[in-house]
Amino acid sequence: MGVDLKDLITEDIKIKIGDLRLLRGKVIAIDAYNALYQFLTAIRQPDGTPLMDSQGRVTSHLSGLFYRTINIVENGIKPVYVFDGSPPELKAKEIERRKAVKEDAVKKYEEAVKIGDLESARRYAAIAAKLTIDMVHEAKRLLEAMGIPYVDAPAEGEAQAAYMAKVGDAYATASQDYDSLLFGSPRLIRNLTISGKRKLPRREEYVEILPELIELDKLLKALSITHSALVDIGILIGTDYNPDGFEGIGSKKAYQLIKTYGSIERVPKGLLKSPASVDVMSIKNYFLNPPVTKNYKLEWKAPDEKLVLEVLVKDHDFNEERVKSALERLLKAYREHLKGEQTGLAKWFIKR
């Protein structure tokens, strides 16, 4: 789900990135689970069926990871994927909610297929998408073959990515969720892994989706609040750790409450009604002090052509000619970008 801050992040706060080369030389810590889910939901047949190999194993995530990562590297970006570890106990309710939503979506998908409603079938199939442990292992194996580094977080991948950006090992985090900002990432890039033309739901119209940069300091300055106060706003709206939020409180009202009282602890209890018991301070502390690891190494290596072909062509029936062609692009991009220093056009476009 993630926290819904979009109404507080106005267009003047966002920086649209029309050309990914503006991020040339930058290390971007990508929320791996978020990206893989995007690939699983977007790369599908017209009826919602995902790409699969001859054994019936889903390969949409591998296709997206392989080709999109190559596109990112060709633009001079140094990607590092950050994978989730064990979810915190605080997230248990949200995990159960997501499970129920997916189970319901499976039923609706089957019903839509029966009546020939392909538009609905595709929509429900995307909602029902599941990322299994085997898929995660396959994704990591592919990244190793491509020479792209990844980091295993002890808990939340977004928290780990935010830490890497805060200490300067990455320029920004990349995710569709705004949680990275609550975890303190100085910069969040949205739409990095899904940019391009996208069809509008239930309409024969397409829109161009561009990556966008949100700087935490710029957001806090525009709202005249602290990072801690932003976390408070997120908790009032609802996060993965209290998905129901507080009754009758949206982003605008949450902002006004925190501006008026200074912090969530100071808001009169009578103004806050939660559908369930919420340990506000535990959630707040988790966002401000999440478990992370400092034990990681970021090294971009030359791709192993033989291993890439083994993972994609031999094991999952990808088209060999197309994979080899993409590998040539990756090798060229590696020589041109991944061996060099972190410099580029971005220093003139985006302030460090």
C-alpha distance (Angstrom), angle and dihedral (degrees) to the residues before:
residue distance angle dihedral
M1 . . .
G2 3.79 . .
V3 3.78 125.4 .
D4 3.81 116.8 -58.1
L5 3.81 106.7 -131.2
K6 3.79 97.5 145.2
D7 3.83 95.2 111.2
L8 3.81 90.3 57.4
I9 3.78 94.7 47.9
T10 3.79 103.6 76.3
E11 3.79 124.1 -165.0
D12 3.82 92.8 -102.9
I13 3.81 89.5 60.8
K14 3.80 93.8 53.9
I15 3.80 122.7 78.8
K16 3.80 111.2 -149.0
I17 3.80 112.4 -142.1
G18 3.78 106.4 -151.9
D19 3.80 93.0 171.1
L20 3.80 120.5 40.2
R21 3.80 89.2 -154.1
L22 3.80 85.6 78.1
L23 3.81 85.2 75.0
R24 3.78 92.8 51.2
G25 3.79 113.4 148.3
K26 3.80 93.3 13.1
V27 3.79 122.4 128.6
I28 3.80 109.2 -133.2
A29 3.81 119.7 -165.7
I30 3.81 105.0 -146.5
D31 3.80 122.5 -156.4
A32 3.81 95.6 -123.2
Y33 3.80 99.4 -161.4
N34 3.79 90.7 48.1
A35 3.81 91.5 51.1
L36 3.81 94.3 45.3
Y37 3.80 91.1 51.1
Q38 3.79 88.8 51.0
F39 3.80 89.9 54.0
L40 3.81 92.3 46.0
T41 3.79 92.7 52.2
A42 3.81 98.9 39.8
I43 3.82 103.1 40.6
R44 3.79 102.6 69.2
Q45 3.77 144.0 120.2
P46 3.84 119.1 -97.2
D47 3.82 90.9 -93.5
G48 3.79 92.8 50.6
T49 3.81 97.1 -99.4
P50 3.81 110.6 143.9
L51 3.78 123.7 -130.1
M52 3.81 109.3 -84.9
D53 3.78 138.4 -178.5
S54 3.82 126.0 -125.9
Q55 3.80 90.5 -83.1
G56 3.78 93.1 55.4
R57 3.82 95.2 -106.1
V58 3.79 116.3 145.8
T59 3.81 113.6 -111.3
S60 3.82 102.7 170.9
H61 3.81 90.8 104.4
L62 3.81 92.4 52.4
S63 3.79 92.6 48.1
G64 3.80 92.1 50.8
L65 3.79 93.8 43.4
F66 3.81 93.5 49.5
Y67 3.78 101.7 44.3
R68 3.81 98.5 33.4
T69 3.80 92.6 48.7
I70 3.79 89.9 51.7
N71 3.80 89.4 52.0
I72 3.81 90.3 50.7
V73 3.82 92.9 49.1
E74 3.81 92.3 46.3
N75 3.80 87.2 61.3
G76 3.80 90.2 56.8
I77 3.82 97.2 -103.6
K78 3.80 119.5 140.8
P79 3.81 105.9 -141.1
V80 3.79 125.9 -162.6
Y81 3.78 118.5 -177.2
V82 3.80 118.6 -142.0
F83 3.80 117.3 -156.0
D84 3.80 127.6 -155.8
G85 3.78 120.0 -109.9
S86 3.80 125.3 -163.8
P87 3.81 112.0 -23.8
P88 3.81 115.5 -118.4
E89 3.79 118.0 -108.0
L90 3.80 87.2 -115.1
K91 3.81 87.9 70.2
A92 3.80 96.8 55.8
K93 3.81 95.4 101.2
E94 3.81 92.9 49.0
I95 3.81 91.2 49.3
E96 3.81 90.1 53.3
R97 3.80 90.5 47.3
R98 3.80 91.7 52.2
K99 3.80 90.8 48.5
A100 3.81 91.1 53.4
V101 3.81 91.8 47.4
K102 3.80 91.3 52.3
E103 3.80 93.2 47.4
D104 3.79 90.1 51.8
A105 3.80 90.7 47.1
V106 3.82 91.0 53.8
K107 3.81 90.3 56.6
K108 3.80 92.5 47.2
Y109 3.81 90.6 47.2
E110 3.81 91.4 54.5
E111 3.80 91.0 48.2
A112 3.82 91.6 49.2
V113 3.82 91.3 50.8
K114 3.81 91.2 51.0
I115 3.80 92.7 55.8
G116 3.81 94.1 39.7
D117 3.81 96.5 -113.7
L118 3.80 96.8 148.6
E119 3.82 95.0 172.5
S120 3.81 91.7 57.5
A121 3.79 91.5 39.6
R122 3.79 91.2 56.8
R123 3.81 92.0 46.7
Y124 3.79 94.4 50.3
A125 3.80 92.2 42.6
A126 3.80 89.6 56.6
I127 3.82 91.2 50.5
A128 3.80 90.6 49.0
A129 3.81 93.8 52.2
K130 3.81 113.7 130.8
L131 3.78 129.0 -159.9
T132 3.79 108.5 -149.2
I133 3.79 130.2 -162.5
D134 3.81 89.2 -110.4
M135 3.82 89.9 54.9
V136 3.79 90.6 51.6
H137 3.81 91.6 50.3
E138 3.82 90.1 49.3
A139 3.80 90.7 50.0
K140 3.81 91.9 51.7
R141 3.80 91.5 47.6
L142 3.80 89.9 52.1
L143 3.81 92.3 49.1
E144 3.81 90.2 51.0
A145 3.80 89.5 51.1
M146 3.81 90.3 49.5
G147 3.81 92.1 49.8
I148 3.81 92.5 -118.0
P149 3.84 116.8 139.7
Y150 3.77 124.3 -127.3
V151 3.79 133.8 -173.5
D152 3.80 127.5 -145.4
A153 3.80 109.1 -139.9
P154 3.80 118.9 -148.4
A155 3.81 88.7 -131.6
E156 3.82 129.8 -20.1
G157 3.80 114.6 26.9
E158 3.80 91.8 -151.1
A159 3.80 90.9 55.2
Q160 3.81 90.8 51.6
A161 3.81 92.2 46.6
A162 3.82 90.2 49.3
Y163 3.81 90.3 51.7
M164 3.81 90.9 51.5
A165 3.80 89.8 52.4
K166 3.81 92.9 45.9
V167 3.81 93.2 54.0
G168 3.80 92.4 45.4
D169 3.81 99.7 -108.9
A170 3.80 88.3 116.7
Y171 3.77 132.1 29.2
A172 3.79 94.7 -141.0
T173 3.78 144.8 -16.4
A174 3.80 121.0 -111.0
S175 3.80 121.4 -145.6
Q176 3.77 140.9 123.7
D177 3.80 90.5 -125.9
Y178 3.78 124.6 80.8
D179 3.81 92.6 -140.1
S180 3.80 89.7 100.0
L181 3.81 87.8 71.7
L182 3.79 91.9 52.7
F183 3.80 88.4 51.2
G184 3.80 87.6 54.6
S185 3.78 104.1 -105.4
P186 3.82 106.8 165.8
R187 3.81 90.0 -142.9
L188 3.79 134.2 23.0
I189 3.80 123.6 -165.6
R190 3.79 116.0 -161.2
N191 3.81 126.6 -166.6
L192 3.80 94.0 22.7
T193 3.80 93.4 129.9
I194 3.82 97.7 34.5
S195 3.81 104.9 39.5
G196 3.80 118.3 135.3
K197 3.79 134.1 64.6
R198 3.79 116.0 -24.1
K199 3.80 129.3 -174.7
L200 3.79 115.9 -120.9
P201 3.84 113.2 -120.6
R202 3.82 113.0 -92.2
R203 3.80 91.7 -5.7
E204 3.78 133.4 97.4
E205 3.78 90.9 -129.4
Y206 3.78 132.5 107.4
V207 3.78 129.5 -153.7
E208 3.79 130.8 -162.4
I209 3.78 110.8 -118.4
L210 3.80 114.0 -156.8
P211 3.78 127.6 -169.1
E212 3.79 111.4 -105.2
L213 3.77 131.8 -160.0
I214 3.79 123.6 -142.5
E215 3.80 117.9 -170.1
L216 3.78 115.1 -153.1
D217 3.81 95.7 -146.2
K218 3.79 91.3 50.2
L219 3.81 91.1 50.2
L220 3.81 93.5 47.9
K221 3.79 91.3 47.8
A222 3.81 92.0 49.9
L223 3.81 90.7 50.8
S224 3.84 93.5 38.8
I225 3.80 92.2 -131.7
T226 3.81 139.3 115.7
H227 3.79 127.0 -109.7
S228 3.80 89.1 -106.6
A229 3.80 89.4 54.9
L230 3.81 90.1 51.5
V231 3.79 88.6 55.2
D232 3.83 88.7 51.3
I233 3.80 90.2 52.6
G234 3.79 89.9 50.4
I235 3.80 92.0 52.1
L236 3.80 91.9 50.1
I237 3.82 90.8 51.1
G238 3.80 94.4 43.6
T239 3.80 134.1 -93.8
D240 3.78 136.4 -163.6
Y241 3.80 85.9 -85.9
N242 3.82 95.2 52.6
P243 3.82 103.0 18.8
D244 3.81 95.0 176.0
G245 3.79 93.0 56.2
F246 3.81 116.6 -166.4
E247 3.77 121.8 -40.8
G248 3.78 115.5 -93.8
I249 3.80 94.5 0.5
G250 3.80 120.5 123.3
S251 3.78 128.5 169.8
K252 3.83 96.3 -80.5
K253 3.81 94.4 48.8
A254 3.81 91.7 43.9
Y255 3.80 89.4 53.0
Q256 3.80 92.3 50.1
L257 3.81 92.5 48.9
I258 3.79 92.7 51.8
K259 3.81 92.3 44.1
T260 3.80 89.3 51.1
Y261 3.80 99.9 43.8
G262 3.80 102.4 24.7
S263 3.79 99.2 -130.1
I264 3.78 141.3 19.5
E265 3.79 90.2 -105.9
R266 3.81 90.5 61.3
V267 3.80 97.4 48.7
P268 3.85 107.5 108.4
K269 3.80 109.1 -103.2
G270 3.77 90.3 -130.0
L271 3.80 90.2 66.4
L272 3.79 94.0 55.3
K273 3.79 123.4 73.5
S274 3.77 118.6 174.3
P275 3.83 123.5 -170.0
A276 3.79 87.7 -137.4
S277 3.77 139.6 19.8
V278 3.80 107.6 -76.4
D279 3.80 126.0 -165.9
V280 3.79 94.7 -148.4
M281 3.79 96.9 -179.9
S282 3.81 94.0 49.6
I283 3.81 90.2 52.3
K284 3.79 92.1 46.1
N285 3.79 92.5 48.6
Y286 3.81 90.5 49.1
F287 3.79 91.9 56.5
L288 3.81 92.6 45.3
N289 3.82 96.6 41.8
P290 3.81 109.5 22.2
P291 3.80 121.9 168.9
V292 3.81 110.6 -96.2
T293 3.77 137.2 162.7
K294 3.79 126.3 -124.2
N295 3.79 90.4 -168.7
Y296 3.79 103.8 98.4
K297 3.77 138.1 108.1
L298 3.78 124.9 -149.3
E299 3.78 110.9 -150.0
W300 3.79 126.8 153.5
K301 3.79 111.2 -152.0
A302 3.79 134.9 -171.2
P303 3.80 109.7 -87.4
D304 3.80 117.6 -101.4
E305 3.80 101.6 -128.5
K306 3.79 94.3 -168.7
L307 3.81 93.0 51.7
V308 3.81 93.7 45.6
L309 3.81 89.7 53.0
E310 3.79 90.0 47.6
V311 3.81 93.2 51.8
L312 3.81 97.6 43.1
V313 3.79 107.8 24.9
K314 3.80 105.1 27.8
D315 3.79 98.9 34.4
H316 3.82 101.2 31.8
D317 3.82 107.8 22.9
F318 3.80 98.5 -116.4
N319 3.80 115.5 166.1
E320 3.80 105.5 -88.1
E321 3.79 96.4 -150.3
R322 3.80 92.6 51.2
V323 3.81 92.8 46.3
K324 3.81 92.0 49.6
S325 3.79 90.8 49.6
A326 3.81 90.5 51.4
L327 3.81 90.1 47.2
E328 3.79 90.1 57.0
R329 3.80 88.3 55.5
L330 3.81 91.1 48.6
L331 3.82 92.8 49.5
K332 3.79 90.9 49.6
A333 3.83 91.4 48.0
Y334 3.80 90.9 48.3
R335 3.79 91.9 54.1
E336 3.80 92.9 45.7
H337 3.80 101.2 41.1
L338 3.80 119.3 6.5
K339 3.80 96.0 58.7
G340 3.80 94.8 49.9
E341 3.78 134.1 81.0
Q342 3.80 124.0 -83.4
T343 3.78 98.4 -95.4
G344 3.76 132.4 118.5
L345 3.77 149.7 115.0
A346 3.81 92.5 -49.4
K347 3.80 93.3 81.0
W348 3.80 88.3 68.3
F349 3.78 95.7 42.8
I350 3.78 106.6 35.8
K351 3.77 123.1 36.6
R352 3.76 116.3 -127.1
